[in-house]
Amino acid sequence: MDWSSLTCSAIVLIILFLPFGASDDRLVPGKPLTPGTTIVSDGGDFALGLFSSGSMQSNLYLGIWYNGIPELTMVWVANRETPLTNSTSSAPTLSLTSTSNLVLSDGDGSRVVWTTDVASSSSSSPEAVLLNTGNLVIQSPNGSRVWQSFDHPTDTFLPGMKMRIRYRTRAGERLVSWKEAGDPSPGSFSYGCDPATSIQMFLWDGSRPVYRSTPWTGFQVKSEGEHLITNTSAIVISLAFVNTDEESYTMFSVSEGAWHTRFVLTYSGKLQFQSWNSSSSAWVVFGQWPRHKCNHYGYCGLNGYCDETVSPIPTCKCLDGFKPTSTEEWDNNKFWKGCQRREALQCGDGFVPLSGMKPPDKFMLVGNTSLKECAAACSRNCSCMAYAYANLSSSIASGDMTRCLVWVGELVDIGRLGSSTASDTLYLRLAGLGAASGKRTRSNAVKVVLPVLGSIVLILVCISIAWLKFEGKDNQEKHKKLPSDGSSGLEFPFVRFEEIALATHEFSETCMIGLGGFGKVYKGTLGGQEVAIKRLSMDSQQGVNEFKNEVILISKLQHKNLVRLLGCCEKGDEKLLIYEYLPNKSLDATLFENICLIGVHG
C-alpha cells in the first residue's frame, strides 16, 4: 500500500440533537432512544443518536459517529433512504423489541422507517450494545449476537469490520458513498469484493468499474512497511485476507492507542485512508485510490499497463511484444486505444515472465493445480494469452491452497507495482519465444543472426573471388557452365521453385522467420524434413554467376560445426538457398557452445 499526504476537501455540516443527558452504552426493551439522548460506547470512542445533516434540516437520521472529536464524523447511518421528519409535535424513537429487533419509527409509531428485521429470538432479555469499535450489536444475556451494524456498512470501513463475499450467493458487503456533502442518502459509488471471482476488490460508479485492486496473492497479514509515524503518534496497520469454505473477506486492524483510523468512500468517488490528528484537529488522508489517472480501470487500454514504478508520475506503457495501436495518440497521452502485437502469435510460442505486476482483469480461476500444471494448461490452449500462479499455503485458508489465473483474449487493466507482497509474476505469451527455452527464437535471434550472417556471406564472397583467381581458368569455365536445371555435379539437389513455393505456402508471412537486407528467411518442409529457405531479394545486385559461385563455395565449406546447405534454386530473378532447420536455440547460446551458425533458427 502506498501512502501519500493529502488533505480532506469536503467538510460535512452535521447538526446533532445534543444530549440533555447521555445514557450508557446499551438499549433495552422499554427504554427507547429519543432525540436529545445518545448511547456512548464503554470506552467513549463512539456515540449513537439522531442527527440532521447539511441543508436538509427537516430530515432525521439514526447514525453512529466518533465521540469527542470536534469535527463530527459519521461512520454508519441506518435509514439512509428513508429519513424521518424533524417535527416538534411528534418525536421519533428507536426501540428494542422483545423479539430482538431494533425499530426506528415516528413519534406515534404509525410509520416504521427502518428495522433490523431479525428473525424471532428466544432470548427474554435482549440488549443493543454500542461497542468501542463502533459496532452496534444486538445480543442475548449470554453474549451471543443476533445482529450487528458491521454486517451492514454504509460509507466507512472500520478496524475489525469485514468486507466479504459469500460463495453460495455471491452476495457481500459494499461501502456506498454519500450522495453529496451533507446528504447521507446513497450515492453512485460503491466498493467491495468482486462477486465474479471473490479474490479482488472493485470501486464502481454505478455498474462501471473505476478502480480494481490486485488479485489476492495469498498473504495472510501484511503489516511490514505500513507504519505511519508523525511527531505525535504512530500507527501500525495490519491488513488480512481470510478464505474459508463458505466465504472470503478482508479486514484490517491498527495498533493499540493509535489515532481514530478508517477507510471512507467519498461522495466524489475516492477511497481514502484517514486518521484523526489530535494536534492539528483534522483528518489526515494517508492514502487514496485511485491514486492517479494512470491507476483508473483500463486507463492504458487493451494490452497496455500503468507503470507505477515511474517517478514522479506513473505512465502507460505497452507490454513486451506490443506497440501502441496509435502512436500519434499515445504520444499525446491518449491511451484508450491501447496496444497491439508486433508479431502474430503461433500456437507453439512460449511465455516471458514479468515480475512485480498487477495481473489483468477478466481472468479464469483454476484451482487444485501446481505451477507446472498451470503453465501446461495455458500452453496447451492456443487462445491462452497469459497465466499467473500463487501458492496460498501461508494464508488463513482452508481447502484448495493454490491459485492459477489464465487469460484468453485481450488483456485489460494491468499495472507494474515493483516489489510488493500484492504483486504477481505474469507469464505472457510472446511471439517468437521458444516454448521450452523461454528465449526469443525469432525477432531477437534474427537481430543477432542477420549481421553475423551478412559478415559470413561477405567473407564467403571474398573467398570465392580469391578462389576464382588462384584455381585457374578451367575451374572458372566449369562454374560458368554450371547449369540451372540441377544437372550439375553438385553434391546437393537443385530444388524446383514450385516445390519451395508449396512448402512455404506461397511464401506466406506466417512461415517467415527472418528478414534482412539480403531478403527473407522462411520455414518449410521438403521431403519430410524441416528446412530454412533464404529467398534473396530481387533488388540484390548479385548476378546468376555470383549466386552459383556462392552455392559451390558453401557446398565445399560443409562442416560439422556449420549449418548444412541442403539445396538451392535459381529461376528467373528468383535465387534461393535451402539450409537445415535448427529449432529451439538462439544464436547467443550457440556461440557460447563455440558453434558457427549460418542460417536462422525458428
N, C-alpha and C positions, 0 to 999 in steps of 0.2 A: 504494500500500500504506500503510495507517495503522498506526503503531507505538504501542503502549501499554506502560507499565511494569507488568508483572505478576510474580508470584513463582511459583516451582515449588511444587506442592503435594504431590508424592509423591517420596520418595527410595527407590530400589530397592536392597535389600541384595544385593550381589554378592560372593561368595567365590571368589577365583581360586586356582588351583594356582600359587602364586608360583614363579618360575623358580629352579632351582638354578644355572642359567647360561643367559643368553639367547643364542639363536642369531642369525644375521644376518637379512637381510631376505627370504630365499628358501628354498624347499624343493625338493630334487631327488630323483630316484628313488633308493631305497636308504637314505635318511636320513629316517625318519618323525618326525613331531611327536608327543610323548607328554606326559602330564600333568607339569607342573613345568618345561616348556620353552615358549618363545614365539618368535615371529618378530616383529621390530620393524622398521618402515619405515625407509628410509635417513635420513630427516630426523628420525626419532624421535617423530613425532606419533601414530602408531597402532601397536597390537600385536595379534597373532593368537594365540589359545590356547584351552584348555578351561576352562570355568568352571561353577560351580553358582550358583543364584540363589534368593533368598527362602527359603521354608520347605521347598522340595523339594531338600534337600541330597543326596539319593540320585541325582538326575538330573544328567547332564553334557551340556553344550552346547559346540559349536565356535562361537567368535564373534570379532569384531573390536571393540576398544574404544579410547578415547582413552588414549594412553600419557602418563604423567607428570602426570595430573590426580588430585588426592586423591579426589574423588567419581567413582569409576569408572563410566563411562557407555558402554553397548554401542551400536554403530551398525549391527551386522549379526550375525545368528545363522543358522547353516547348517541345523541339524537341529531346527527348532522343534517339529515334530510327532512326532519320533522321538528322544527323548533317550536317551543312553547311561546305563547303570547304573554308579554310582560304586562300584567294588569293588576292594579291595586285592589280591585274588588274580589279577585279570586286567586289566591296564592297557589302555585303549583307545588307538588310534593313528590319526593322519592321515597317509596315504601318497600320494605322487605316482607313478602308474604310468608305464611306458614308452609307453603309448598316450595320454599327456597327460590323464589323469583323476585328480582328487583323490578319495580314498576314505576315509571315516570308518567305522571298524569297532571291534568289541570286541577284547579282548586277543588272542584266538586266531584272529581273522579269520573266525570262523564266521558272524557276523551283520554285514552292512553296513547301517548306518542312514542313510547319506547319501553321494551321489556326484555329481560334476559331470555325468556322463553325456555326455561329449564323444565325438563320433564319432572313430574311429581316426585318429590323426595320423601323418604320415610322418616327423615330427621324431624324431631319435635321441637328442636331449638336451633334453627339455622342462624348464621351470622354473616354479615357482609363486612369484611375487614379490608382496610386500605393498608397494604404492606409498605415498608420503607423503600422498596424497589420501584414503587409507582404502580404496582399491580393490585387491582381491586378484585378480591376473591369472595365467593360465597362458599362457606364451609359448614360442616356439621361440627358438633361439640368435640368429636374425636379428631378433628383436623382434616378430614378427607374433603377434597374440593369437588364441587359440582359445576362450577363456572368460574372463569377468570377473564379479566379485561385483556390480559396479554394474548389471549387467543383471538382477539378482535381489535387489532391495531388500527389506528387512523393514519396520521402522517408521520409518526415518530416511532423509532426503533430504539428501545432502551436496553441497557445491560441486563442479561438474563432472559430477555424475550427471544422467542424462536420464530424465525421465518422459515416455514416448512412447506413441503409438498407431500401429499398422501398418494401413494402409488395406486390404490384401488380406484379412487375417484378423480385423481389428478387435480384435486382442489387444494388450495393452500392460502396462507395469509398474504396480503399485499398491503403495502403502505399506499395511501391515496392522498394526494395533495389537497390543501385547501383551495377553494375556487379562486380566491384572491386575498390580499392582505385584509384581515378583519372579517372575512367571511369563511367560517369553518365548513360550509357545505362542500360536498365532494367536487374536486377539480378534475381536470382531464388527465393528469399524470398519475401513474401508478408504478410500483416497484415490487418485485417478488421473484420467486423461483420460476424457472421456465417449465410450464406444465408438460411440454413435449419430451423433455429429457431429464428434468429434475436435478441436473448437475451443474447448472449455470443460472445466473441471475439476470433479469432484464429490467430496464426502465422503459416504460411505454408512454406515448402520448396517444390516448385512446387505444387503438389496436396497432399503431405504428411504433416499431422499436426505435428508441432514441439512443440507448446505450446497452451494452452487453458485457458482463463480466467474463473472465476466463473460465472454461470448464474446470470442475474440481479435479485437482491432480492427486488427491489422497492425503494432503496434510491434515493432521488432527488438530493441533493447536499451533497457531502461528503468532508468536509474540516477539521473536527476535527482531530488533530494529524498530519496533513500534513504541518507542519511548519518547513521549512529548514532554520536554523539560523547559520550564521558564524560571524566572528569578524568584518565584513564589511557591511553585509546586511542581510535581512530576506526575505523569500519568503513564501507566503501563497497560497497554491494550492487548488482550488475547482473543484471537478470532478462532472459532472452532466450527468444523463441519461434521455432522453426525449422520450416519446412514444405518438404518435398521431394515428389517424385512417389510415393515409397514410404511415407513416414511423416511424422509431425509430432511434435515434442517440445518440452518446456520445460526450461530449466536455469538455474542461477544461479551466479555467481562472487562472490568477495569480494576486497577489496584485499589486496595483499601485506603480510604482517606483521600481519594482523588477528587477533582472537581466534578460537578454535575456534568455528565457526558452523554451525548445522544447522537443518533443519525436522524436526520429530518429530511423529508421530501418537500421542497419548497413549492409554492404555487407557480413559480417560473420554470419548474421542471429540472431542478438541480438536487441531487442527493448530496447532502452536506454532513460532515462530521464536525460537531460543535462541542465546545467545552466552555463552561462559565468561568470567567476570570474575575475573582472577587476583588482584586486590587484595582482593576480598571472598570469594574461593574459593567461588563459587556460580554456577549457571546463571541468567542473567537472561533473562526472556521479554520480547522486544520487540514481538511481535505474536502474536495468537491469533485463530483462525477456527473456528466462528462467533464474531464479536466480542460479540454481544448477542442477546437474544431476537428482536428485530425482523429480525435477519440470518439466522435459520434459514429453511430452504427452505419456501416457501409460507406463512410465518407470517401474512402480511397477507391471505390468502385470494385468491380469484379477483378480478382487476382491481384489487387493492389493491397498494400499493408501500411499501417501507420507506424513509423519508426519512432518509438517513444524514447529511444536512447540518444536521439539527436538533441543537442542543447544549442540555444535555449528554447527553440520552438520545434516540436515534433513535426515531421513532414511525411508526405506519402511517397512510397517507393513501389516499384514493381518486384514481384517475386523473381527468384532466379529462373532464367529461361524465358522471361516475359519482357515485353516492351510496352510503352504507353500506346493505347489504341489511337489516341490523337495527341501527337507530340506538341502541336501548337497549343491546344487547350491545357495540356499538362504543364507546359512552360508558363502558362498564365494562371497556375494554381487552381485549375478547374479539373477535378479528378473523377467526376462521376462516371465517365466512360470507362474508367479502369484500364486494365492491361490485357494484352493478347500474347499468345505464344509466338516466339521467334521461329520455332520449327514445329511441324506437326508431329504428334506423338505416334510411336509404333507400339504394338502390344507388348513387345519384349523390353521396352525401355525400363531402366531402373529408377531408384529413388535417391535423392540427395537429402541428408539430414540438415534441418535448420533449427538450431537450438535457441532457447530463450524466446519462444514465440507464444503469442496468444492465438490458439488454433481458430480456424474459421467456424462460422455458424453452419447450420444445415447438415450436421453430421449424422451418421447412423451409429448407434451404440451396439457394440458386440461384446458379450460377456463370456466368462469362463474360457479364457484363452491366454496363451503366453505371447510374449513379444514376437517370437518366431512365427507362431501361428497367425498372429495379427498381420504380420508382414506378408506371409504367404497368401492369406485370404485376399489382400489387396492386390498382390502381384498377379493372381490368377484371373482377376476381373479387369479386362482391358479398359473398362469405364471408370475404374477407381483412380482418382487423381492424387490422393494423399492419405496418410494414416498417422495416428498418434497413439501412444500406449502409455499407461501408468499402472504401477503396482500400488494398490491401496492398502497393503498389509499394515502400514504404520498408522492407519486411520482408525477412528471409532466406527467400525463397520462390522456387519455380520454377513454370512452367505458369500457370494461371489466377491473376491478380493482383487479383481482385475478391471481394467477399463480400456477397451480398444475402440477408438473412433476412426471411422473411414468416411471418405468424401467421394461422391460421384457427381461429376459435372463441375460447374464453375465454383470458385471459392470466394466467399464474401465475409467481410468484417474481420480482417486479420490484423495482428499487431506484432511488433517486436518489443519485448519487455526487457531484454537483457537478463541478467541473473536475478531470479526470483523463484520462490517456492511455488508460485502460482503459474509459472511458465511451463511450456511443453517443448519437446523436440518434435517438430513437424517433419515427417518424411514425405517429400514432394516428388511426384513422378516427373522426370526431366527428359526431354527429347535427347537422344544420342547417348544416354547414360547406360553403361553395361549393367544388366540386372544382377550379375554375380559379383563383379568387382566394385560396383558403386563409383566407377571413374568414368569421366567423359570418354566416349568412343567415337564421336563424330566431330562436333564443332571444335572442341578444344584440341582433339587429336589432329584434325585437319590443319588447324592454325599452326601446329608444330611441324606436321609432316610436309606440308607444301614447300616451305623454304628449304627444308632438308632435301626433298625430292628434286627441287629445282637445282640445288647445288650439285646433286649427284648426276642429274641429266647433263649439266654443264660440263662436269668432269668427263662424262662419257663422250660428249661431243669432242672435247679436246683430245681424248684418247683416240677417237675414230679418225680425227684429222692426222694425228701422228702415225697411226697405224697405216692409213692410206698412203702416207708419204714414204714410209720405210718398207712396206711389204712388197712394193713393186707393181708394175703395170699390169701383170697378169691377174693379180687379185682385184685390182681396180676394175678391169674389164669384166671379171667374174661377177662382181657386185652390180655392175651396170646392167648386166644381163639377167639379173635376178628377176624371175617372172612374178607377176602379181596374181597368178591363179593358183598358187600353192604347189607348183611342180618343182620347186627348188629343192636343193639338198639340205635344207634346214632340218634340225632335229625336233622341231615342234610344228604343230599343224597350222595351216593357214585357214582361218575360220571364215565362213561366208557371212557377209554383212547381215543377211536376212536372219540368220540364226542368232546373232548378237542382238538385233532389234527385238526378236521374240523373247530372248532371255531377260531383257531389261524392260519388257512391256512398252516397247517403242520409246525407250529412254525416258520413262516416267520419272517425275520428280520424287515419287515415293521410293524409288530404287536408288536415287542419287545419294552417295555417301561422302562426296568431296567436291570441292570447287576451287579453282585457282586460275592463274594467268595462262597455264598451258591448256586448260579445258576442264572437263568434268570427269568424275570417277563414279561408276555405277556398280552396284552389287547385282549379280545374276547367277544363274545355274546353267552350265553347259555340260552335257553328257553326264548328268547326275552329280557334278562337282560344283561347289560354290566358288565363284571367281570374282575378282575385282577387275573391271573393264575401264581402262583410261581412254577416253574419247578426246583426241586432240582437237583443239578449236580450229574451225575453218579459217579463222583470221591469222592462224600461225604462219610464220614466214618459212617454216620447214617444208622443203620440197619432197617429192616422192623418193628421190635417190637418197637424200639425207635420212628420211624415215627408214628406208630399207637398211641403210648402214647402221643406224641405231639399233634396229632389231637384231642384226647379225652380231653386233658388239655385245649387246645384253645377253644374247644366247650363249656367246662364248664365255661370258663372265658368270655363268651359273655356278653357285657355290652353296654349301650347306648353311651359311650364315646370311644368304641373300634370299629375299622372297623370289620364288621362281617365276620366270616368264613362261607362260604356257602356250601362247599363241599370238597371232596378230591378224590384222585385216586392213586391206587398202582397197577402196573402191571410190573412184572419182575423187572428190575432195575429202572423203572420209578416211581417217587414219586412226586405227585403234590398237591398243596393246592389251593383252589379257594376262593377268597375274593370278597367282594363287591367292585365295582369300584367307586372312588370318583373323579370326574373331577373338573378342574378349581381352584384348591387350591394347594399352595405349603406348605411344611412342616412347614416353619417358621410362616406362617400365622396361621396354625392350632395350633401350640404350643402356640402362643400368645392368642389363644382362649381357652387355657387350655384343649385341646383335645389330648388324647394319640392316636398315629397312629400306626397301624400295617398294612403294605401294601405300595403300591406305587401309587401315583397319576399319571394320564395320562396327 
